[in-house]
């Protein structure tokens, strides 16, 4: 009888632990579903004071954007976006498609989605591109923060 009681308690604790873990994962994923659109919207401001709070400034984190091949850290990414995206353009509008997927495991999470971007140059020319975006986030003391990201467009004709 005692063994049955102990076994029942262990199973109960195991189920409770599993449910608590599932609940935390669902809560994290809901937080991310709210956060990711805010990150995308921050880029539309073309203001690094509004973008940077979402990104880890660690010196050894790599970021991939449309061009160049890679940025070796946030400082390079910031400088490249300023020169290649913000300076030649007057506006950026990014509309996320309805395919946002978020996943979390412990203190790490990833999000994937596609989006359309409309960019207006300082001369008034407009460009539209359809692209994909992947974010890797880490839960730190102040909440979720992007530690890696990859933005890309499909090859022409694909």
C-alpha positions in Angstrom: 0.0 0.0 0.0 2.8 2.3 0.9 4.5 1.7 -2.4 1.3 2.5 -4.3 0.9 5.7 -2.3 4.6 6.8 -3.1 4.2 5.8 -6.7 0.9 7.8 -7.0 2.6 10.8 -5.4 5.6 10.6 -7.8 3.3 10.3 -10.8 1.2 13.2 -9.5 4.3 15.4 -9.0 5.5 14.4 -12.5 2.2 15.3 -14.1 2.1 18.6 -12.1 5.6 19.4 -13.2 4.8 18.6 -16.8 1.7 20.8 -16.8 3.6 23.6 -15.1 6.3 23.4 -17.8 3.6 23.3 -20.6 1.9 26.3 -19.0 5.2 28.3 -18.8 5.9 27.4 -22.5 2.4 28.6 -23.5 2.8 31.8 -21.5 6.2 32.4 -23.1 4.8 31.8 -26.6 1.9 34.2 -26.0 4.5 36.8 -24.8 6.4 36.3 -28.0 3.3 36.5 -30.2 2.8 40.0 -28.7 6.5 41.0 -28.7 7.4 40.0 -32.3 5.0 42.5 -34.0 6.4 45.2 -31.7 9.9 44.4 -32.9 8.8 44.6 -36.5 7.0 47.9 -35.8 10.1 49.3 -34.2 12.0 49.0 -37.5 9.3 51.1 -39.2 10.3 54.0 -37.0 13.8 54.0 -38.5 14.9 55.2 -35.0 17.5 53.1 -33.3 16.4 54.4 -29.9 13.2 52.4 -30.5 14.8 49.4 -32.1 17.8 48.8 -29.8 15.9 47.8 -26.7 14.8 44.6 -28.4 18.3 43.5 -29.4 21.2 42.1 -27.4 24.4 44.3 -27.9 26.7 41.4 -27.0 30.0 41.7 -29.0 29.9 38.1 -30.2 26.4 37.7 -31.6 25.9 37.4 -35.4 23.1 38.9 -37.3 22.1 38.2 -41.0 20.2 40.8 -43.1 19.5 41.1 -46.8 23.0 42.4 -47.4 25.9 42.0 -46.7 26.6 38.3 -45.9 26.7 38.9 -42.2 27.1 41.4 -39.3 29.5 40.1 -36.6 27.8 42.0 -33.8 25.0 44.5 -33.1 27.3 47.5 -33.6 28.0 46.4 -37.2 24.3 45.6 -37.8 23.3 49.0 -36.5 25.8 50.8 -38.7 24.9 48.8 -41.8 21.2 49.4 -41.3 21.7 53.1 -40.8 23.8 53.5 -43.9 22.1 51.0 -46.2 18.4 51.2 -45.1 17.7 54.4 -43.2 19.9 57.0 -44.8 18.8 56.4 -48.4 15.1 56.0 -47.6 12.4 58.2 -46.1 10.0 55.4 -44.9 9.7 51.7 -44.3 6.4 49.8 -43.8 6.5 46.2 -42.9 3.4 44.1 -42.9 3.7 40.7 -41.2 1.8 37.9 -43.0 -0.4 35.5 -40.9 2.2 32.8 -40.7 3.9 33.8 -37.4 5.2 30.7 -35.6 6.8 30.9 -32.1 8.5 28.2 -30.1 10.2 28.2 -26.8 12.4 25.9 -24.8 13.6 27.1 -21.4 15.3 30.5 -21.8 15.5 30.4 -25.6 12.8 30.9 -28.2 12.6 31.3 -31.9 10.0 33.0 -34.2 9.6 32.7 -37.9 7.3 34.6 -40.3 7.1 36.1 -43.8 6.3 39.8 -44.5 5.9 42.4 -47.2 7.9 45.6 -47.0 7.3 48.8 -48.8 10.3 51.1 -48.9 10.2 54.7 -50.1 13.5 56.3 -51.1 14.3 60.0 -50.3 13.7 60.7 -54.0 10.2 59.2 -53.8 10.7 55.9 -55.6 8.9 53.0 -53.9 10.1 49.4 -53.7 8.1 46.3 -52.5 9.8 43.1 -51.4 8.5 39.9 -49.9 10.8 38.4 -47.4 11.2 36.0 -44.4 12.4 36.7 -40.9 13.7 34.4 -38.2 14.5 35.6 -34.7 16.3 33.7 -32.0 15.5 35.2 -28.6 16.8 34.7 -25.1 15.0 35.3 -21.8 17.1 37.7 -19.8 16.5 39.7 -16.6 14.5 42.3 -18.5 12.6 39.9 -20.7 12.9 38.4 -24.2 15.7 39.9 -26.3 16.8 39.1 -29.9 20.2 37.4 -29.9 20.3 36.4 -33.5 18.2 37.2 -36.5 18.1 36.3 -40.2 16.2 38.4 -42.8 16.2 37.2 -46.4 14.4 37.2 -49.7 13.9 34.3 -52.0 16.1 34.0 -55.0 14.6 35.6 -58.1 12.2 33.2 -59.9 11.6 31.0 -56.9 
